[in-house]
Structures are given as structure tokens and as C-alpha cells.
Amino acid sequence: METPPTDPLTEAWSPAQVAVMEGLQEWLVGATELHHHLAGWTGLPTSDANALGQVVWAAESGTPLSPAQLSRRLGMTSGATTVLLDRLERAGFVVRSRESTDRRRVTVRPSTKGREEARAFLAFAGTEIAAATRSSDEQELRMVIAFLSRMSAAVRVANGRLSSR
């Protein structure tokens, strides 16, 4: 018989642990609000603006997304993501291409318009976020990366458990 998981709300949390969870929640709320502002900036629905942000960030970091990867990041079905990408492509914000030797694999990249809109938005809205990241020393950043990696792994396990339920 499988042991039921412990209820994290019945266990004692240290003040630092509570502060971390509250900080993550505050970041999530703030990032969601930024997506709403990007939507207003670009004239797109919020889900489309979020997708555009994901596509631009991935391309700028050298790891452009496939539609399946974008679906996972957005928490949408592949069908819904296809419809969303169709809208973004018609509006001139993204392009889909077959860049791999496997011609079945599609890559999503921002168009010139999509990249310019996102860069203009980030130049206006992202200054403080960039400054906060750049002002952190390498040791602090490595600690944050390690922590966020563990948190992301934990979320993946929880989501997997919930999906198979």
C-alpha cells in the first residue's frame, strides 16, 4: 500500500521558508501582471502576449522553441497552442519554420516585428529586473539557480502525479 504524502500545511515552517514561499508567490503575481501589461503594449490577448514573451526569450537565449515546448510552458494543449500560434503568425509576431534535418520538427521564432515589440517593452518595463539580476554576484546567482532548479523539479513531480491521477 502506498504511503500517503505528508500535508505540508500541517508541518512547521521556519520564518525563512515562509518568506521564500511568499517571495515566490509575489514574483509569480508580478510576472503575471507584466504579461498583462505586455498584452496591452502589443494589443494582444494576454495568452498570446505570454506566448510571444516565451518565444522571444527562448530565441534570444539561443534555444528557440518547438510548438510542443511552447505548449508545456503555457500549460495549453497542442491544439490550443496551434490556434494561438496561427493568431500570432497572422498578426506578424512569430514565424514557424522547419530548420532541422527532421523536416517534421517545427521551430517557432519571433518575427522582426515580434522581437522589436518585445524589446521596446523590455526597454521600458524590464530595467529594474535586469538591474536586480546584474547586481547579484555569481555565488548568489548559483545559489538561486540551484534552488529554482530544485523547486522546478518538485513542481514537475507534483504535476506528473496530478496528471496521472
DSSP file (Angstrom, degrees, kcal/mol; ACC not computed):
  #  RESIDUE AA STRUCTURE BP1 BP2  ACC     N-H-->O    O-->H-N    N-H-->O    O-->H-N    TCO  KAPPA ALPHA  PHI   PSI    X-CA   Y-CA   Z-CA
    1    1 A M              0   0    0      0, 0.0     2,-0.2     0, 0.0     0, 0.0   0.000 360.0 360.0 360.0 136.3    0.0    0.0    0.0
    2    2 A E        -     0   0    0      1,-0.1     0, 0.0     3,-0.0     0, 0.0  -0.509 360.0-121.2 -74.8 135.2    1.3    3.4   -0.9
    3    3 A T        -     0   0    0     -2,-0.2    -1,-0.1     1,-0.1     3,-0.1  -0.608  31.2-117.1 -74.5 129.0    2.1    5.8    1.9
    4    4 A P        -     0   0    0      0, 0.0    -1,-0.1     0, 0.0     3,-0.1  -0.388  34.5-103.8 -66.1 144.8    0.0    9.0    1.6
    5    5 A P        -     0   0    0      0, 0.0     2,-0.1     0, 0.0    -3,-0.0  -0.310  39.1-103.5 -65.5 152.2    2.1   12.1    1.2
    6    6 A T        -     0   0    0      1,-0.1     3,-0.0    -3,-0.1     5,-0.0  -0.454  31.6-114.2 -74.4 151.5    2.5   14.4    4.1
    7    7 A D    >>  -     0   0    0      1,-0.2     3,-1.9    -2,-0.1     4,-0.5  -0.782  19.4-155.5 -87.9 111.2    0.5   17.5    4.2
    8    8 A P  T 34 S+     0   0    0      0, 0.0     3,-0.5     0, 0.0    -1,-0.2   0.728  91.1  61.9 -62.0 -19.9    2.9   20.4    4.0
    9    9 A L  T 34 S+     0   0    0      1,-0.2     4,-0.1    -3,-0.0    -2,-0.0   0.636  99.9  53.3 -82.2 -11.3    0.4   22.7    5.7
   10   10 A T  T <4 S+     0   0    0     -3,-1.9     2,-0.3     2,-0.1    -1,-0.2   0.532  96.0  82.7 -97.0  -6.4    0.4   20.6    8.9
   11   11 A E  S  < S-     0   0    0     -4,-0.5     2,-0.2    -3,-0.5     0, 0.0  -0.684  89.7-102.0 -96.7 151.7    4.2   20.7    9.3
   12   12 A A        -     0   0    0     -2,-0.3     2,-0.4     1,-0.0    -2,-0.1  -0.500  34.3-158.9 -72.8 136.6    6.1   23.6   10.9
   13   13 A W        -     0   0    0     -2,-0.2    -1,-0.0    -4,-0.1    -4,-0.0  -0.925  16.9-122.6-113.7 140.6    7.8   26.0    8.5
   14   14 A S     >  -     0   0    0     -2,-0.4     4,-2.4     1,-0.1     5,-0.2  -0.407  29.2-109.7 -73.9 158.9   10.7   28.3    9.5
   15   15 A P  H  > S+     0   0    0      0, 0.0     4,-2.4     0, 0.0     5,-0.1   0.873 121.0  52.5 -57.2 -36.4   10.2   32.0    9.0
   16   16 A A  H  > S+     0   0    0      2,-0.2     4,-2.2     1,-0.2     5,-0.1   0.902 108.4  49.8 -67.4 -39.9   12.8   31.9    6.2
   17   17 A Q  H  > S+     0   0    0      2,-0.2     4,-2.3     1,-0.2    -1,-0.2   0.914 112.0  47.8 -64.4 -42.2   10.9   29.1    4.5
   18   18 A V  H  X S+     0   0    0     -4,-2.4     4,-2.7     1,-0.2     5,-0.2   0.925 110.8  51.8 -61.9 -44.4    7.6   31.0    4.7
   19   19 A A  H  X S+     0   0    0     -4,-2.4     4,-2.4    -5,-0.2    -2,-0.2   0.881 108.9  51.0 -61.8 -38.5    9.4   34.1    3.4
   20   20 A V  H  X S+     0   0    0     -4,-2.2     4,-2.6     2,-0.2    -1,-0.2   0.944 111.4  46.6 -63.8 -47.7   10.7   32.2    0.4
   21   21 A M  H  X S+     0   0    0     -4,-2.3     4,-2.1     1,-0.2    -2,-0.2   0.900 114.0  48.3 -63.4 -39.5    7.3   30.8   -0.5
   22   22 A E  H  X S+     0   0    0     -4,-2.7     4,-2.5     2,-0.2    -1,-0.2   0.885 111.0  51.6 -66.3 -37.6    5.8   34.3   -0.1
   23   23 A G  H  X S+     0   0    0     -4,-2.4     4,-2.4    -5,-0.2    -2,-0.2   0.901 109.3  49.3 -64.5 -41.6    8.6   35.7   -2.3
   24   24 A L  H  X S+     0   0    0     -4,-2.6     4,-2.4     2,-0.2    -2,-0.2   0.912 112.2  48.7 -63.0 -41.6    7.9   33.1   -5.0
   25   25 A Q  H  X S+     0   0    0     -4,-2.1     4,-2.5     2,-0.2    -2,-0.2   0.912 110.8  50.0 -64.3 -42.3    4.2   33.9   -4.9
   26   26 A E  H  X S+     0   0    0     -4,-2.5     4,-2.5     2,-0.2    -2,-0.2   0.905 110.8  49.8 -63.3 -41.0    4.9   37.6   -5.1
   27   27 A W  H  X S+     0   0    0     -4,-2.4     4,-3.0     2,-0.2     5,-0.2   0.927 110.4  50.6 -61.5 -44.8    7.2   37.1   -8.1
   28   28 A L  H  X S+     0   0    0     -4,-2.4     4,-2.3     2,-0.2    -2,-0.2   0.916 111.7  47.0 -60.1 -45.0    4.5   35.0   -9.8
   29   29 A V  H  X S+     0   0    0     -4,-2.5     4,-2.1     2,-0.2    -1,-0.2   0.923 114.6  47.3 -63.4 -44.2    1.9   37.6   -9.3
   30   30 A G  H  X S+     0   0    0     -4,-2.5     4,-2.1     2,-0.2    -2,-0.2   0.902 111.8  49.4 -64.9 -41.6    4.2   40.4  -10.5
   31   31 A A  H  X S+     0   0    0     -4,-3.0     4,-1.9     2,-0.2    -1,-0.2   0.889 110.1  51.8 -65.1 -38.8    5.3   38.4  -13.6
   32   32 A T  H  X S+     0   0    0     -4,-2.3     4,-1.7    -5,-0.2    -1,-0.2   0.908 108.8  50.9 -62.8 -41.6    1.6   37.7  -14.4
   33   33 A E  H  X S+     0   0    0     -4,-2.1     4,-2.1     1,-0.2    -2,-0.2   0.889 106.8  54.4 -63.3 -39.0    0.9   41.4  -14.1
   34   34 A L  H  X S+     0   0    0     -4,-2.1     4,-2.7     1,-0.2    -1,-0.2   0.885 104.8  54.1 -61.7 -37.7    3.8   42.1  -16.5
   35   35 A H  H  X S+     0   0    0     -4,-1.9     4,-2.2     2,-0.2    -1,-0.2   0.894 107.2  51.2 -62.8 -37.8    2.2   39.7  -19.0
   36   36 A H  H  X S+     0   0    0     -4,-1.7     4,-2.1     2,-0.2    -2,-0.2   0.904 110.8  48.2 -64.2 -40.1   -1.0   41.7  -18.8
   37   37 A H  H  X S+     0   0    0     -4,-2.1     4,-2.6     2,-0.2    -2,-0.2   0.900 109.4  52.1 -66.9 -39.6    1.0   44.9  -19.5
   38   38 A L  H  X S+     0   0    0     -4,-2.7     4,-2.5     2,-0.2     6,-0.3   0.894 107.4  54.2 -61.7 -38.4    2.8   43.2  -22.4
   39   39 A A  H  X>S+     0   0    0     -4,-2.2     4,-1.8     1,-0.2     5,-1.5   0.938 111.1  44.0 -60.0 -47.3   -0.7   42.3  -23.8
   40   40 A G  H  <5S+     0   0    0     -4,-2.1    -2,-0.2     1,-0.2    -1,-0.2   0.894 112.7  53.2 -63.6 -39.2   -1.8   45.9  -23.6
   41   41 A W  H  <5S+     0   0    0     -4,-2.6    -2,-0.2     1,-0.2    -1,-0.2   0.900 119.8  32.4 -61.2 -43.7    1.5   47.1  -25.1
   42   42 A T  H  <5S-     0   0    0     -4,-2.5    -1,-0.2    -5,-0.2    -2,-0.2   0.589 104.8-121.2 -93.3 -12.4    1.2   44.8  -28.1
   43   43 A G  T  <5S+     0   0    0     -4,-1.8    -3,-0.2     1,-0.3    -4,-0.1   0.739  70.5 130.2  76.0  22.0   -2.6   44.8  -28.4
   44   44 A L      < -     0   0    0     -5,-1.5    -1,-0.3    -6,-0.3    -2,-0.1  -0.697  68.1 -96.1-104.6 157.4   -2.6   41.0  -28.0
   45   45 A P     >  -     0   0    0      0, 0.0     4,-2.5     0, 0.0     3,-0.3  -0.383  44.5-108.3 -61.3 154.3   -4.7   38.8  -25.7
   46   46 A T  H  > S+     0   0    0      1,-0.2     4,-2.7     2,-0.2     5,-0.2   0.881 119.1  52.6 -57.1 -41.8   -2.8   38.0  -22.5
   47   47 A S  H  > S+     0   0    0      1,-0.2     4,-2.0     2,-0.2    -1,-0.2   0.888 111.3  47.2 -63.2 -37.3   -2.3   34.4  -23.5
   48   48 A D  H  > S+     0   0    0     -3,-0.3     4,-2.7     2,-0.2    -2,-0.2   0.892 111.7  50.0 -70.4 -39.8   -0.8   35.5  -26.9
   49   49 A A  H  X S+     0   0    0     -4,-2.5     4,-2.6     2,-0.2    -2,-0.2   0.904 110.0  51.0 -64.9 -40.9    1.4   38.1  -25.2
   50   50 A N  H  X S+     0   0    0     -4,-2.7     4,-2.2    -5,-0.2    -2,-0.2   0.930 111.3  48.1 -60.1 -45.4    2.7   35.4  -22.8
   51   51 A A  H  X S+     0   0    0     -4,-2.0     4,-2.7     2,-0.2    -2,-0.2   0.914 110.1  51.8 -62.0 -43.5    3.4   33.1  -25.7
   52   52 A L  H  X S+     0   0    0     -4,-2.7     4,-2.9     1,-0.2     5,-0.2   0.924 109.0  50.9 -59.3 -44.4    5.2   35.9  -27.5
   53   53 A G  H  X S+     0   0    0     -4,-2.6     4,-2.5     1,-0.2    -1,-0.2   0.910 111.2  48.0 -59.2 -42.5    7.4   36.6  -24.5
   54   54 A Q  H  X S+     0   0    0     -4,-2.2     4,-2.3     2,-0.2    -2,-0.2   0.918 113.2  47.8 -63.9 -43.5    8.3   32.9  -24.2
   55   55 A V  H  X S+     0   0    0     -4,-2.7     4,-2.3     2,-0.2    -2,-0.2   0.921 114.2  45.9 -65.2 -45.0    9.1   32.7  -27.9
   56   56 A V  H  X S+     0   0    0     -4,-2.9     4,-2.8     2,-0.2     5,-0.2   0.942 113.7  48.3 -64.7 -47.8   11.3   35.9  -27.8
   57   57 A W  H  X S+     0   0    0     -4,-2.5     4,-1.8    -5,-0.2     6,-0.2   0.921 113.0  48.0 -60.6 -44.5   13.1   34.9  -24.6
   58   58 A A  H  <>S+     0   0    0     -4,-2.3     5,-2.6    -5,-0.2     4,-0.2   0.925 114.0  46.1 -62.8 -44.8   13.9   31.4  -26.0
   59   59 A A  H ><5S+     0   0    0     -4,-2.3     3,-1.3     1,-0.2    -2,-0.2   0.913 112.0  50.9 -65.7 -42.1   15.1   32.7  -29.3
   60   60 A E  H 3<5S+     0   0    0     -4,-2.8    -1,-0.2     1,-0.3    -2,-0.2   0.820 108.8  52.1 -65.3 -30.6   17.3   35.4  -27.7
   61   61 A S  T 3<5S-     0   0    0     -4,-1.8    -1,-0.3    -5,-0.2    -2,-0.2   0.432 120.9-109.1 -87.0   2.4   18.8   32.8  -25.4
   62   62 A G  T < 5S+     0   0    0     -3,-1.3    -3,-0.2    -4,-0.2    -2,-0.1   0.590  94.3  98.4  86.4  10.9   19.7   30.6  -28.4
   63   63 A T      < -     0   0    0     -5,-2.6    -4,-0.1    -6,-0.2    -3,-0.1  -0.580  57.5-165.6-129.8  71.0   17.2   27.8  -27.7
   64   64 A P        -     0   0    0      0, 0.0     2,-0.2     0, 0.0    45,-0.1  -0.175  21.8-115.9 -58.4 152.7   14.1   28.5  -29.9
   65   65 A L  B     -A  108   0A   0     43,-0.7    43,-3.3   -10,-0.2   -10,-0.0  -0.535   9.9-138.4 -93.8 152.0   11.0   26.5  -29.0
   66   66 A S     >  -     0   0    0     41,-0.2     4,-2.3    -2,-0.2     5,-0.2  -0.632  38.1-105.7 -89.9 163.3    9.0   23.9  -30.8
   67   67 A P  H  > S+     0   0    0      0, 0.0     4,-2.5     0, 0.0     5,-0.1   0.880 122.8  54.4 -57.5 -36.5    5.2   24.2  -30.6
   68   68 A A  H  > S+     0   0    0      2,-0.2     4,-1.9     1,-0.2     5,-0.1   0.908 108.3  47.8 -65.1 -41.3    5.2   21.3  -28.1
   69   69 A Q  H  > S+     0   0    0      1,-0.2     4,-2.2     2,-0.2    -1,-0.2   0.902 112.1  49.9 -65.4 -39.7    7.7   23.0  -25.8
   70   70 A L  H  X S+     0   0    0     -4,-2.3     4,-2.2     2,-0.2     5,-0.2   0.910 106.8  55.7 -63.9 -41.6    5.7   26.2  -26.0
   71   71 A S  H  X>S+     0   0    0     -4,-2.5     5,-2.2     1,-0.2     4,-1.4   0.926 108.8  47.5 -54.8 -46.8    2.5   24.2  -25.1
   72   72 A R  H  <5S+     0   0    0     -4,-1.9     3,-0.3     1,-0.2    -1,-0.2   0.922 111.4  49.9 -62.8 -45.0    4.2   22.9  -22.0
   73   73 A R  H  <5S+     0   0    0     -4,-2.2    -1,-0.2     1,-0.2    -2,-0.2   0.840 117.0  41.4 -63.4 -32.5    5.4   26.4  -21.0
   74   74 A L  H  <5S-     0   0    0     -4,-2.2    -1,-0.2    -5,-0.2    -2,-0.2   0.630 105.4-125.7 -90.1 -14.5    2.0   27.8  -21.4
   75   75 A G  T  <5 +     0   0    0     -4,-1.4     2,-0.3    -3,-0.3    -3,-0.2   0.862  67.0 130.6  70.5  35.2    0.1   24.9  -19.9
   76   76 A M      < -     0   0    0     -5,-2.2    -1,-0.3    -6,-0.2    -2,-0.1  -0.806  62.5-103.1-118.8 158.9   -2.0   24.6  -23.0
   77   77 A T     >  -     0   0    0     -2,-0.3     4,-2.2     1,-0.1     5,-0.2  -0.321  35.9-110.6 -71.0 163.4   -3.0   21.7  -25.2
   78   78 A S  H  > S+     0   0    0      1,-0.2     4,-2.2     2,-0.2     5,-0.1   0.884 119.1  52.9 -64.5 -37.1   -1.2   21.3  -28.5
   79   79 A G  H  > S+     0   0    0      2,-0.2     4,-2.0     1,-0.2    -1,-0.2   0.925 110.1  46.3 -63.8 -44.6   -4.4   22.2  -30.4
   80   80 A A  H  > S+     0   0    0      1,-0.2     4,-2.3     2,-0.2    -1,-0.2   0.879 111.9  52.0 -65.2 -37.3   -4.9   25.4  -28.4
   81   81 A T  H  X S+     0   0    0     -4,-2.2     4,-3.0     2,-0.2    -1,-0.2   0.882 106.7  53.4 -67.1 -37.4   -1.3   26.3  -28.9
   82   82 A T  H  X S+     0   0    0     -4,-2.2     4,-2.3     2,-0.2    -2,-0.2   0.924 110.1  47.3 -61.7 -44.5   -1.6   25.8  -32.7
   83   83 A V  H  X S+     0   0    0     -4,-2.0     4,-2.0     2,-0.2    -2,-0.2   0.916 113.0  49.1 -62.8 -43.1   -4.6   28.2  -32.8
   84   84 A L  H  X S+     0   0    0     -4,-2.3     4,-2.5     1,-0.2    -2,-0.2   0.929 111.5  48.7 -62.4 -46.1   -2.7   30.7  -30.7
   85   85 A L  H  X S+     0   0    0     -4,-3.0     4,-2.7     1,-0.2     5,-0.2   0.869 107.2  56.0 -63.4 -36.3    0.4   30.4  -33.0
   86   86 A D  H  X S+     0   0    0     -4,-2.3     4,-2.6    -5,-0.2    -1,-0.2   0.929 109.3  46.9 -59.0 -44.7   -1.9   30.9  -36.0
   87   87 A R  H  X S+     0   0    0     -4,-2.0     4,-2.2     2,-0.2    -2,-0.2   0.939 113.5  47.4 -62.4 -47.4   -3.1   34.1  -34.5
   88   88 A L  H  <>S+     0   0    0     -4,-2.5     5,-2.8     1,-0.2     6,-0.9   0.874 113.3  48.7 -63.8 -36.8    0.4   35.3  -33.7
   89   89 A E  H ><5S+     0   0    0     -4,-2.7     3,-1.2     4,-0.2    -1,-0.2   0.928 110.9  49.3 -69.2 -44.4    1.6   34.4  -37.1
   90   90 A R  H 3<5S+     0   0    0     -4,-2.6    -2,-0.2     1,-0.3    -1,-0.2   0.860 110.1  52.3 -61.3 -35.2   -1.3   36.2  -38.9
   91   91 A A  T 3<5S-     0   0    0     -4,-2.2    -1,-0.3    -5,-0.2    -2,-0.2   0.516 118.2-114.8 -80.3  -4.5   -0.6   39.3  -36.7
   92   92 A G  T < 5S+     0   0    0     -3,-1.2    22,-0.5    -4,-0.3    21,-0.3   0.677  84.2 114.4  84.7  18.1    3.1   39.2  -37.8
   93   93 A F  S   <S+     0   0    0     -5,-2.8    18,-2.3    -6,-0.2     2,-0.3   0.758  75.5  22.0 -93.9 -26.7    4.6   38.5  -34.4
   94   94 A V  E     -B  110   0A   0     -6,-0.9     2,-0.4    16,-0.3    -2,-0.2  -0.921  58.6-152.4-137.0 161.8    6.1   35.0  -35.0
   95   95 A V  E     -B  109   0A   0     14,-2.8    14,-2.6    -2,-0.3     2,-0.4  -0.991  10.1-148.0-131.7 143.8    7.2   32.7  -37.8
   96   96 A R  E     +B  108   0A   0     -2,-0.4     2,-0.3    12,-0.2    12,-0.2  -0.913  25.8 168.8-108.8 138.5    7.3   28.9  -37.9
   97   97 A S  E     -B  107   0A   0     10,-2.4    10,-3.2    -2,-0.4     2,-0.7  -0.948  39.9-123.4-144.6 164.9    9.9   27.2  -39.9
   98   98 A R        +     0   0    0     -2,-0.3     8,-0.2     8,-0.2     5,-0.1  -0.874  43.5 153.3-110.6  95.1   11.4   23.7  -40.4
   99   99 A E        +     0   0    0     -2,-0.7    -1,-0.1     6,-0.3     4,-0.1   0.625  44.4  85.9 -99.6 -17.3   15.1   24.3  -39.6
  100  100 A S  S    S-     0   0    0      5,-0.5     7,-0.0     2,-0.3     5,-0.0  -0.363  86.2-116.4 -84.7 161.8   16.1   20.7  -38.6
  101  101 A T  S    S+     0   0    0      1,-0.1     2,-1.1    -2,-0.1    -1,-0.1   0.784 109.8  75.6 -64.9 -25.5   17.2   17.9  -40.8
  102  102 A D  S >  S-     0   0    0      1,-0.2     3,-2.1     2,-0.0    -2,-0.3  -0.772  76.5-162.3 -84.6  99.1   14.0   16.3  -39.5
  103  103 A R  T 3  S+     0   0    0     -2,-1.1    -1,-0.2     1,-0.3    -2,-0.1   0.581  82.6  68.2 -65.4  -9.4   11.5   18.3  -41.6
  104  104 A R  T 3  S+     0   0    0      2,-0.1     2,-0.5    -6,-0.0    -1,-0.3   0.744  80.8  91.9 -78.4 -22.3    8.7   17.3  -39.3
  105  105 A R    <   -     0   0    0     -3,-2.1    -5,-0.5   -39,-0.0     2,-0.4  -0.613  64.5-158.6 -80.9 123.4   10.2   19.4  -36.5
  106  106 A V        -     0   0    0     -2,-0.5     2,-0.4    -8,-0.2    -8,-0.2  -0.825   1.8-156.8-103.2 138.9    8.8   23.0  -36.4
  107  107 A T  E     - B   0  97A   0    -10,-3.2   -10,-2.4    -2,-0.4     2,-0.5  -0.940   6.5-147.8-114.4 137.5   10.7   25.8  -34.8
  108  108 A V  E     +AB  65  96A   0    -43,-3.3   -43,-0.7    -2,-0.4   -12,-0.2  -0.915  23.8 169.4-107.0 127.2    8.9   29.0  -33.6
  109  109 A R  E     - B   0  95A   0    -14,-2.6   -14,-2.8    -2,-0.5     2,-0.2  -0.940  37.7-102.3-131.2 154.3   10.8   32.3  -33.7
  110  110 A P  E     - B   0  94A   0      0, 0.0   -16,-0.3     0, 0.0   -17,-0.1  -0.513  35.4-128.6 -71.7 145.4    9.8   35.9  -33.2
  111  111 A S     >  -     0   0    0    -18,-2.3     4,-2.8    -2,-0.2     5,-0.2  -0.295  35.2 -94.8 -76.8 175.1    9.4   37.9  -36.4
  112  112 A T  H  > S+     0   0    0      1,-0.2     4,-2.7     2,-0.2     5,-0.2   0.927 130.2  49.7 -57.5 -44.1   11.2   41.2  -36.7
  113  113 A K  H  > S+     0   0    0    -21,-0.3     4,-2.6     2,-0.2     5,-0.2   0.931 111.3  48.2 -61.0 -46.5    8.0   42.9  -35.5
  114  114 A G  H  > S+     0   0    0    -22,-0.5     4,-2.3     1,-0.2    -2,-0.2   0.914 113.4  46.8 -61.8 -43.6    7.7   40.5  -32.6
  115  115 A R  H  X S+     0   0    0     -4,-2.8     4,-2.7     2,-0.2    -1,-0.2   0.917 113.4  48.7 -64.5 -43.9   11.3   40.9  -31.5
  116  116 A E  H  X S+     0   0    0     -4,-2.7     4,-2.4    -5,-0.2    -2,-0.2   0.905 111.8  48.7 -64.6 -41.9   11.0   44.8  -31.8
  117  117 A E  H  X S+     0   0    0     -4,-2.6     4,-2.2     2,-0.2    -1,-0.2   0.931 114.1  46.2 -62.4 -45.7    7.8   44.9  -29.8
  118  118 A A  H  X S+     0   0    0     -4,-2.3     4,-2.8    -5,-0.2    -2,-0.2   0.912 113.3  48.9 -65.5 -42.1    9.2   42.7  -27.1
  119  119 A R  H  X S+     0   0    0     -4,-2.7     4,-2.5     2,-0.2    -1,-0.2   0.902 110.7  50.3 -65.4 -40.2   12.5   44.7  -26.9
  120  120 A A  H  X S+     0   0    0     -4,-2.4     4,-1.4    -5,-0.2    -1,-0.2   0.919 112.5  47.8 -63.1 -41.9   10.7   48.0  -26.8
  121  121 A F  H  X S+     0   0    0     -4,-2.2     4,-3.4     1,-0.2     5,-0.4   0.941 113.4  46.7 -62.6 -47.9    8.5   46.7  -23.9
  122  122 A L  H  X S+     0   0    0     -4,-2.8     4,-2.5     1,-0.2     5,-0.2   0.857 107.8  56.4 -65.5 -34.7   11.5   45.3  -22.0
  123  123 A A  H  < S+     0   0    0     -4,-2.5    -1,-0.2    -5,-0.2    -2,-0.2   0.860 118.1  35.2 -63.0 -33.5   13.5   48.5  -22.5
  124  124 A F  H  < S+     0   0    0     -4,-1.4    -2,-0.2    -3,-0.3    -1,-0.2   0.873 134.4  22.1 -85.2 -40.7   10.6   50.4  -20.8
  125  125 A A  H  < S+     0   0    0     -4,-3.4     4,-0.3    -5,-0.2     3,-0.3   0.644 115.0  59.0-106.3 -17.5    9.5   47.8  -18.3
  126  126 A G     X  +     0   0    0     -4,-2.5     4,-2.6    -5,-0.4     5,-0.3   0.387  69.5 100.9-100.8   5.6   12.4   45.5  -17.6
  127  127 A T  H  > S+     0   0    0     -5,-0.2     4,-2.4     1,-0.2    -1,-0.2   0.914  86.3  43.8 -57.5 -48.6   15.1   47.9  -16.4
  128  128 A E  H  > S+     0   0    0     -3,-0.3     4,-2.5     2,-0.2    -1,-0.2   0.865 112.9  51.8 -68.5 -36.3   14.7   47.1  -12.7
  129  129 A I  H  > S+     0   0    0     -4,-0.3     4,-2.0     2,-0.2    -1,-0.2   0.937 112.3  45.9 -65.9 -45.3   14.5   43.4  -13.2
  130  130 A A  H  X S+     0   0    0     -4,-2.6     4,-2.9     1,-0.2     5,-0.2   0.912 113.0  50.6 -62.6 -42.0   17.7   43.4  -15.3
  131  131 A A  H  X S+     0   0    0     -4,-2.4     4,-1.8    -5,-0.3    -2,-0.2   0.900 108.8  51.3 -64.3 -40.3   19.5   45.6  -12.7
  132  132 A A  H  < S+     0   0    0     -4,-2.5     4,-0.3     2,-0.2    -1,-0.2   0.900 114.5  43.7 -63.8 -39.8   18.5   43.3   -9.9
  133  133 A T  H >< S+     0   0    0     -4,-2.0     3,-1.3     1,-0.2    -2,-0.2   0.933 114.7  48.1 -70.2 -45.8   19.8   40.3  -11.7
  134  134 A R  H 3< S+     0   0    0     -4,-2.9    -2,-0.2     1,-0.3    -1,-0.2   0.752 105.5  59.0 -69.0 -23.5   23.0   42.0  -12.8
  135  135 A S  T 3< S+     0   0    0     -4,-1.8     2,-0.3    -5,-0.2    -1,-0.3   0.542  87.0  95.2 -83.7  -4.9   23.8   43.4   -9.4
  136  136 A S  S <  S-     0   0    0     -3,-1.3     2,-0.1    -4,-0.3    -3,-0.0  -0.664  77.6-123.6 -85.6 139.4   23.9   39.9   -7.9
  137  137 A D     >  -     0   0    0     -2,-0.3     4,-2.4     1,-0.1     5,-0.2  -0.357  27.2-103.9 -79.4 166.4   27.3   38.2   -7.6
  138  138 A E  H  > S+     0   0    0      1,-0.2     4,-2.6     2,-0.2     5,-0.2   0.851 119.1  53.1 -59.9 -38.9   28.0   34.9   -9.2
  139  139 A Q  H  > S+     0   0    0      2,-0.2     4,-2.1     1,-0.2    -1,-0.2   0.930 110.4  47.4 -64.3 -44.4   27.8   32.9   -5.9
  140  140 A E  H  > S+     0   0    0      1,-0.2     4,-2.3     2,-0.2    -2,-0.2   0.919 112.7  49.5 -62.0 -43.6   24.4   34.4   -5.1
  141  141 A L  H  X S+     0   0    0     -4,-2.4     4,-2.9     1,-0.2    -2,-0.2   0.905 108.8  52.1 -64.0 -41.2   23.1   33.6   -8.7
  142  142 A R  H  X S+     0   0    0     -4,-2.6     4,-2.4     1,-0.2    -1,-0.2   0.892 110.0  49.8 -61.8 -38.7   24.4   30.0   -8.5
  143  143 A M  H  X S+     0   0    0     -4,-2.1     4,-2.5     2,-0.2    -2,-0.2   0.918 112.3  46.9 -65.3 -42.7   22.5   29.5   -5.2
  144  144 A V  H  X S+     0   0    0     -4,-2.3     4,-3.1     2,-0.2     5,-0.3   0.917 111.8  50.9 -65.1 -43.1   19.3   30.9   -6.7
  145  145 A I  H  X S+     0   0    0     -4,-2.9     4,-2.3     2,-0.2    -2,-0.2   0.930 111.5  47.8 -59.6 -45.9   19.8   28.7   -9.8
  146  146 A A  H  X S+     0   0    0     -4,-2.4     4,-2.0     2,-0.2    -2,-0.2   0.924 114.2  46.6 -62.2 -44.7   20.2   25.6   -7.6
  147  147 A F  H  X S+     0   0    0     -4,-2.5     4,-2.5     1,-0.2    -2,-0.2   0.942 113.6  47.2 -63.2 -48.4   17.2   26.5   -5.5
  148  148 A L  H  X S+     0   0    0     -4,-3.1     4,-2.7     1,-0.2    -1,-0.2   0.847 109.2  55.3 -65.3 -32.7   15.0   27.3   -8.5
  149  149 A S  H  X S+     0   0    0     -4,-2.3     4,-2.3    -5,-0.3    -1,-0.2   0.922 109.8  46.2 -63.3 -43.7   16.1   24.0  -10.2
  150  150 A R  H  X S+     0   0    0     -4,-2.0     4,-2.2     2,-0.2    -2,-0.2   0.906 113.7  48.8 -65.1 -40.7   15.0   22.0   -7.1
  151  151 A M  H  X S+     0   0    0     -4,-2.5     4,-2.3     2,-0.2    -2,-0.2   0.910 111.4  49.3 -65.2 -41.8   11.7   23.9   -7.0
  152  152 A S  H  X S+     0   0    0     -4,-2.7     4,-2.4     2,-0.2    -2,-0.2   0.902 110.9  50.1 -64.5 -40.7   11.1   23.3  -10.7
  153  153 A A  H  X S+     0   0    0     -4,-2.3     4,-2.3     2,-0.2    -1,-0.2   0.911 110.6  50.2 -62.5 -41.7   11.9   19.6  -10.3
  154  154 A A  H  X S+     0   0    0     -4,-2.2     4,-2.5     1,-0.2    -2,-0.2   0.897 110.4  49.4 -64.0 -40.3    9.4   19.5   -7.4
  155  155 A V  H  X S+     0   0    0     -4,-2.3     4,-2.9     2,-0.2     5,-0.2   0.901 109.5  52.0 -65.6 -40.8    6.7   21.2   -9.4
  156  156 A R  H  X S+     0   0    0     -4,-2.4     4,-2.6     2,-0.2    -2,-0.2   0.921 110.7  48.0 -61.2 -43.3    7.3   18.7  -12.3
  157  157 A V  H  X S+     0   0    0     -4,-2.3     4,-2.5     2,-0.2    -2,-0.2   0.938 113.5  47.4 -62.8 -46.2    6.9   15.8  -10.0
  158  158 A A  H  X S+     0   0    0     -4,-2.5     4,-2.4     1,-0.2    -2,-0.2   0.923 113.4  47.7 -61.7 -44.2    3.7   17.2   -8.4
  159  159 A N  H  X S+     0   0    0     -4,-2.9     4,-2.5     2,-0.2    -1,-0.2   0.886 111.2  51.4 -65.0 -38.2    2.3   18.0  -11.9
  160  160 A G  H  X S+     0   0    0     -4,-2.6     4,-1.8    -5,-0.2    -2,-0.2   0.918 110.5  48.4 -62.1 -43.7    3.2   14.5  -13.1
  161  161 A R  H  < S+     0   0    0     -4,-2.5     4,-0.4     1,-0.2    -2,-0.2   0.909 113.8  46.6 -62.8 -42.4    1.4   13.0  -10.0
  162  162 A L  H >< S+     0   0    0     -4,-2.4     3,-0.7     1,-0.2    -2,-0.2   0.875 110.4  53.1 -68.5 -36.8   -1.6   15.1  -10.6
  163  163 A S  H 3< S+     0   0    0     -4,-2.5    -1,-0.2     1,-0.2    -2,-0.2   0.836 110.8  46.6 -67.4 -32.2   -1.7   14.3  -14.3
  164  164 A S  T 3<        0   0    0     -4,-1.8    -1,-0.2     1,-0.2    -2,-0.2   0.489 360.0 360.0 -89.5  -1.5   -1.6   10.6  -13.7
  165  165 A R    <         0   0    0     -3,-0.7    -1,-0.2    -4,-0.4    -2,-0.1   0.479 360.0 360.0 -70.0 360.0   -4.3   10.7  -11.0
